[in-house]
Amino acid sequence: MYPSKFDYVRAQSVEEAVERTSSHSNAKLLAGGHSLIPALKLRLAQPDLLVDLGRIAALKGISRHNGTVSVGALTTHATCAASDDLPKVWSEAAGLIGDPQVRNRGTVGGNIAHADPASDLPTVLIALGAQIHVQGTAGSRAIPADEFFVDLFTTSLEEGEIITRVEVPAESNQGSAYTKVFNPASRYAILGVAAQVAIAGGVCRQLRVAAGGSTPKAIRAHHVEAALQGQPLNDTTIQHAAAAIAEDLGEEVIGDMYASAAYRRSIAAQIAARALSAAAARAR
Amino acid sequence: MTQALVGTSVKRKEDPRFIQGRGKYVANLQLPEMAYIAVKRSPYAHARIEAIDTRAAEAMAGVLAIFTGQELIDSGVGKLPCGWVVPGCKVPTRWPVVPVGDKVRHVGDSVAVVVATSPYIAEDAVEAIEVSYTPFAAVTDAKRAMQPGQPVLHDDIPNNLSYTWALGDRPTIEQALSASAHVIKLDLTNQRLIPNAMEPRAAVAQWNAATEEMTLWTTSQNPHPIRLLLSAFTLGIPEHKLRVISPDVGGGFGSKIFHYPEEIITPWVARKINRPVKWVASRSESFVTDSHGRDHVTHAELGLDAEGHITALLVETWADHGAYLSTFAPLIPTAFYHCLLSGLYKIPLIYGITYATLTNTVPVDAYRGAGRPEAAYVVERLIDLAARKLDLDPIAFRRHNFIQPEEFPYQTPVAMLYDSGDYNRLFDKAQELSSYSELVAAREAARAQGRLVGIGVSGCIEASGPAPSKVAGALGSAVGFWESSIVRVHPSGKVSVLTGSHTHGQGHETAFAQIVADQLGVPMEDIEVIHGDTAAIPFGMGTYGSRSMAVGGSAIVKSAEKVRKKMLKIAAHQLEAAEEDLTYDFNGGGVYVKGSPSQKKSFFDLSLGAYTAHNLPDGLEPGLEEQAFYDPANFTFPNSAHICQVEIDRATGEVSVQKYYAVDDVGNVINPMLVDGQIVGGIAQGIGQALWEYGAYDESGQLLSGTFMDYAMPRADVMPAIHTARTVTPSPHNPLGVKGAGEMGTIAATVAVAHAVMDALAPLGIRHLDMPFTAEKVWSAIQEAA
């Protein structure tokens, strides 16, 4: 497990990291390294230059102001799992990522930049309507999570752009939850469903649902949302709405030796129902 | 004799160095001028090597040499031998590196060897080697491999059938089955497992050109047998010029018993280039080169009479041996399998047959339990189905057929003579520990709510502590299975214990020291256990088959007894008393005249006196060091009753193990904490097999589960709390009264979990599923049953 040869620099600032990567033809950014280092060791990734972001303090930490929670790109999953500022669905999902070692090293920015379809975080960010802030040679911009994830391991990041932080609305009267079926080997999601809901006047408001792990990229579950929006929240309405997730998953469902596409499609409604029920219970 | 330490949970002497990261593993060794080996491996399961172009790789800076198979063969390197050859066995040719013109036969087969100044460069050079292959169709299924028209791996082994091994008289058993009131029939697979010891295999070799001596450090469970095989069969350096050291080793589970190509290649290269060299397997290499385990396809039938007594058992198994015969492969699905088919039960007639097939997969050999878990799984699945058929509680049905305490020693129809046991008491304890009747009541209540809750019971036997050497020889072994020991008392009274057993996680340094401390009456801290170095210890057979305490420990007892006798002789002479008038004072450390404790020689006096030799009895040799070889009279037969509870998530098929109770009878216990550690660790592995682990190949021979992203190991967070207890039925034939403890957890847990899952699904009419019980498999079965 020896990687091929590469150069290494430790960036002192985001500007320096942008400059280093954009001026190099085959550079990779190193954050927590929990996807990149295994890929290097297996020689699946063979960059000529690693730009280590690890010492850029400005990229770390969670802060909350004016109804928005901002999470630095280098914040670890362990920090997110322990956070009371984040919406419950995020901290809950973060606590289910990998194992303690992975959560202590793996970062928010590294995770979403990798865009692994089996990862938990993209699902959560789509459900929360996150804004992903990035910085590149042309300046800074914010990308909505819905548009950030493009395909398997593919994002809308431009060449040289670096994720700096992720912003989500702080949770007030909403309840949210993440329900996951694990791949028993990798501990990635075979299927993960994230849901956030508020209840007003006895009916469901502001419902946002997303699913990941079974599709090339995490998806927004619009059909589920439409079926439940404005409805009272009970087992019957939740089961009915959750069944619509089949339409949201569409035709491109992934299969592997632990979980075929057919299996994932079949269990999706129950997993969605559990996420919705848990979110509703927390909203009450 | 005062038993001060034996039977107590003395903390492990070895842990401080492991916990502080101060263990010395093969990969830690750094020698001056060290070079590094990387092996080019086949990406194909079955292909002929047409040509190898090493020019680009050789031209790389830092590459010292590249070797292909023919160079090793031309220099006299031999084929890898099989150490257990059953009658009629065809042993396929296996070279350490496959030469050009010959075929690779599994993904991971060795094709070329790179030697470089750094492991990075070696890996770069491996990528730069160009190999042309002509690929062939592969066969990866044990049963299909011997059917006509399948790809043939070795031209001299038709139908890929290495041997057929049978025990018993088939017509008699078939007749008995057809005369039985009930016959339970079952087809099952026992899936392939990949051992995954925490430390990957490694080898370091150093050649001394002046003395023509080779030192090999290797991750072996048994350095002496490896030295013998290297000398006599593969490397050709004579035994007195070859030192094999197996230092701290991070787990083996059987996979580090065997003789592997890399421990031939590494010393061969060291001599060739006259530099020390190191090879360390990557985890990816471990997956495709360490011998795998299990992989049986079986048809079995169990007959019952009208009263529910077992009449006969027939077992027919296709055992996948992989591409070549690994060192002890033919032992596993033969004597270690069929000879255990009687389980805990009186089964008057048993017939078993194994078809040993070769496929385009990694060789299969012993893995924790080795044949015995496969046997227990077959017998116990049938027993469970029989109880269900007769609508009896699974424990009640087992009790109905148990061998009774007064029937020991019990001769089974499959060669084994069980030494001792009390299976009723074992299950009494298990029922008490688990509050069995309450468990059953809770299950019924859960079922009434529509929940899928199941209780699994297993009752397993193991033959541990291999083996009487005569028996092993008669069954096909190339070696004996005794164990050696030396107890060396130094002049200052400190003690070195040399053992041929090898510890790679078990805790021998503690347990063996406990025994000697009690035997000689010296404190633990004055005793050091030495193992694993052929230059330091007498020829020893190593560790596997739960043999270290029963065989290795017994050898140590014999040496210690000889030391004690000699000390008494010296004391009698010096105290001018008859030996029978002396008391060996185990607590005070010395010898005194009975009734007159002031007339005493301390342990130190006697140790020093043995070496000064100023005042020894006439004719007594100076020194205080005794050697013993212990050849066991029989196997030992530990047995177990495990009970567990699972619940299945109806919506996803996910199984969770909620409660686990294990009662094991391993005879006398030297260190209860170490035994618990063995049992609990074994249970984790057993649960792993039942629920997740699977070495899966596709039809082209690609390993689908070749990384930890795809091969599901059991994890701490999915383990239940495991409650352990013991009954103690000592083995009557070894001086410690011990039985093996290393493998029973694995054997019993796989069965217990399988039965719990089947019990949970029974209300749906599901009779049998094959392991592993992955969520999708269970979910699909639930859907089909609905």
Interface residues (C-beta under 8 A of the other chain):
Chain A: M1 Y2 P3 S4 K5 K41 L42 R43 D99 V181 N183 P184 A185 S186 I190 D256 M257 Y258 A259 S260 Y263 S266 I267 Q270 I271 R274
Chain B: P119 Y120 A122 E123 D124 E127 S282 R283 S284 A651 T652 G653 E654 L691 W692 Y694 A696 L704 S705 F708 M709 D710 Y711 A712 M713 R715 D717 T774 A775 E776 W779 S780 Q783
